[in-house]
Each structure stands twice: as C-alpha cells, then as structure tokens.
Amino acid sequence: SCLAAAGQLQAPPAYASVALAIPSSRDPAKRTAVGLLIPDRPCWPELVVTSYEKDRARVHACPPVLFGVDASGPPLQELTKFLDFLASSGRAATVRLDAATKAYVDAQAVDPMAPALVVRPFYAPRAA
C-alpha cells in the first residue's frame, strides 16, 4: 500500500516457513511433515512432536497464537488427519519452537479458505 511504501505503516516481519513433523513410530530418526506453518516469530526449521499432553487445563492456560498454514507444504488433509488424531485421543501435541520455547498444538478445525493453526507457546528452556 501507499502508507507501507512511504514507511508510515510497519508491515509485520516475515519469518521462514517451518515444517510441523511427526516422528515415525518405527524409526525415531524418520519424520513425516504434516504441514508447513508460517510462524509469528523465528523458529527452528522443523517443529517435531516430542510428546502429548492430556491435561486440558495446562494446555488452555497458555495464550493462543496464530500461525498461518503455507499452501506450498503438504496437502491440508495431512494436517487435518493429524488434528483429528489429537481430537480422538483427547491430547495436545507438544513441539519445540526454539531452545527456550515449546508449544502445544491442540485439536482444532482448519478453514481451507484461510488456513491457520492455533499454537499455545510456553517457556521451556532446554536442559544444558
């Protein structure tokens, strides 16, 4: 827009897309990407599910943040299948965003017209 070109309006910074990946149950070194996300902060290039959380209160105590879904990634039905699995198991996935932050990914519906994913970041520094 004209305001952005004139430097009057600050565009939000763009961060590189990151893969949301699930480790293989047979081979932990293998991972399957179920989505390509557009984060609101710098993140590691691959957000791997490390565990699952059953405590709904703990998950919902973390404020929600919206990550976009990059259409150039895996088909949306892969992400939907993963989210359906979370819904049927009654758990949220835990992923590491960076060295100091993890996030919960809860079961949710993704709008195919404006795909986005709610994640719930929380402070969790890695052990030294």
Backbone torsions as a table, in degrees:
resi	resn	phi	psi	omega
1	SER	NA	170.7	-178.8
2	CYS	-64.8	-40.5	-179.1
3	LEU	-64.5	-40.9	179.6
4	ALA	-65.3	-41.2	179.9
5	ALA	-64.4	-34.3	-179.3
6	ALA	-81.5	-4.3	179.3
7	GLY	81.5	9.7	-179.1
8	GLN	-81.8	-26.4	-175.6
9	LEU	-118.8	123.5	-179.6
10	GLN	-86.1	122.3	174.9
11	ALA	-78.5	144.8	177.6
12	PRO	-64.0	144.8	-179.7
13	PRO	-64.6	144.9	179.5
14	ALA	-98.0	131.9	178.1
15	TYR	-112.5	153.4	-178.6
16	ALA	-63.5	142.6	175.9
17	SER	-62.7	147.7	-178.9
18	VAL	-127.6	146.5	-179.5
19	ALA	-85.9	135.7	169.4
20	LEU	-94.8	117.8	-171.0
21	ALA	-128.3	148.5	177.7
22	ILE	-113.5	129.5	176.9
23	PRO	-69.1	147.7	176.7
24	SER	-70.5	139.6	178.8
25	SER	-71.5	-25.0	-179.1
26	ARG	-86.3	-37.4	-177.3
27	ASP	-135.3	102.1	-176.5
28	PRO	-58.8	-19.8	179.4
29	ALA	-76.8	-18.9	-179.9
30	LYS	-94.3	141.4	-180.0
31	ARG	-134.5	149.2	176.7
32	THR	-115.4	121.2	177.2
33	ALA	-76.7	128.8	178.6
34	VAL	-108.6	-7.4	178.8
35	GLY	-171.3	158.1	175.0
36	LEU	-117.1	117.2	-173.4
37	LEU	-105.9	151.8	176.8
38	ILE	-109.4	100.3	-173.5
39	PRO	-76.7	165.0	177.7
40	ASP	-97.3	9.1	-176.3
41	ARG	-155.8	164.1	175.0
42	PRO	-65.6	134.1	180.0
43	CYS	-135.6	165.0	171.6
44	TRP	-64.8	153.6	-174.3
45	PRO	-66.5	-20.0	179.8
46	GLU	-132.7	122.8	177.5
47	LEU	-99.1	102.4	-174.2
48	VAL	-98.2	133.7	175.8
49	VAL	-65.7	121.4	-177.5
50	THR	-106.0	-23.6	-179.7
51	SER	-165.4	178.0	178.2
52	TYR	-127.7	141.9	-176.8
53	GLU	-114.2	126.5	179.2
54	LYS	-93.4	-21.5	-174.8
55	ASP	-75.7	99.8	-176.2
56	ARG	-62.5	-36.7	-179.0
57	ALA	-63.6	-39.6	179.3
58	ARG	-64.2	-43.7	-179.6
59	VAL	-62.8	-48.2	-174.2
60	HIS	-78.3	-7.9	174.6
61	ALA	-74.4	-19.1	-179.8
62	CYS	-88.1	132.4	-177.9
63	PRO	-66.0	139.5	-179.3
64	PRO	-75.8	144.3	176.5
65	VAL	-131.6	142.2	-177.7
66	LEU	-97.4	124.0	171.2
67	PHE	-107.9	134.3	175.1
68	GLY	-71.4	163.3	174.6
69	VAL	-111.0	122.6	-177.7
70	ASP	-80.6	119.3	-177.0
71	ALA	-65.2	-16.8	-179.3
72	SER	-80.4	-4.8	-179.6
73	GLY	-84.5	-161.5	178.8
74	PRO	-57.8	156.9	179.8
75	PRO	-56.7	147.0	-177.3
76	LEU	-57.2	-29.6	-178.9
77	GLN	-66.1	-23.1	175.7
78	GLU	-66.8	-43.7	177.9
79	LEU	-66.1	-41.7	179.6
80	THR	-61.4	-41.6	178.3
81	LYS	-60.7	-42.7	179.5
82	PHE	-63.6	-45.1	180.0
83	LEU	-65.4	-35.6	175.6
84	ASP	-64.1	-38.8	176.6
85	PHE	-61.1	-43.8	178.6
86	LEU	-61.1	-41.7	-179.7
87	ALA	-63.5	-45.2	-176.8
88	SER	-70.2	-27.8	-179.3
89	SER	-90.4	-10.8	179.7
90	GLY	67.9	28.4	-178.1
91	ARG	-128.5	164.0	172.6
92	ALA	-111.5	144.1	176.4
93	ALA	-81.6	147.4	174.8
94	THR	-111.3	129.0	177.6
95	VAL	-127.4	154.5	176.0
96	ARG	-98.0	124.5	178.3
97	LEU	-84.7	-40.1	179.2
98	ASP	-160.2	-170.5	-173.8
99	ALA	-63.7	-23.4	-175.7
100	ALA	-113.9	-4.6	-170.7
101	THR	-134.0	133.9	168.9
102	LYS	-114.4	171.1	176.4
103	ALA	-148.2	148.6	172.5
104	TYR	-91.5	141.0	171.0
105	VAL	-117.4	114.8	-175.0
106	ASP	-99.4	160.6	174.0
107	ALA	-59.9	136.7	-178.1
108	GLN	-166.2	162.4	175.5
109	ALA	-92.7	140.4	177.8
110	VAL	-112.2	124.9	-179.8
111	ASP	-75.7	115.8	-178.9
112	PRO	-63.3	-22.1	-179.7
113	MET	-78.7	-28.5	179.0
114	ALA	-144.0	69.5	-172.4
115	PRO	-64.4	127.1	176.9
116	ALA	-150.8	157.3	-177.8
117	LEU	-128.5	131.5	175.9
118	VAL	-85.3	125.1	173.2
119	VAL	-119.6	156.6	-177.5
120	ARG	-124.6	88.1	-177.5
121	PRO	-67.6	149.3	173.0
122	PHE	-149.2	154.3	-177.0
123	TYR	-74.1	122.8	179.8
124	ALA	-154.1	82.2	-177.6
125	PRO	-66.0	146.2	177.2
126	ARG	-69.3	146.3	175.4
127	ALA	-66.9	138.7	-177.2
128	ALA	-71.9	NA	NA
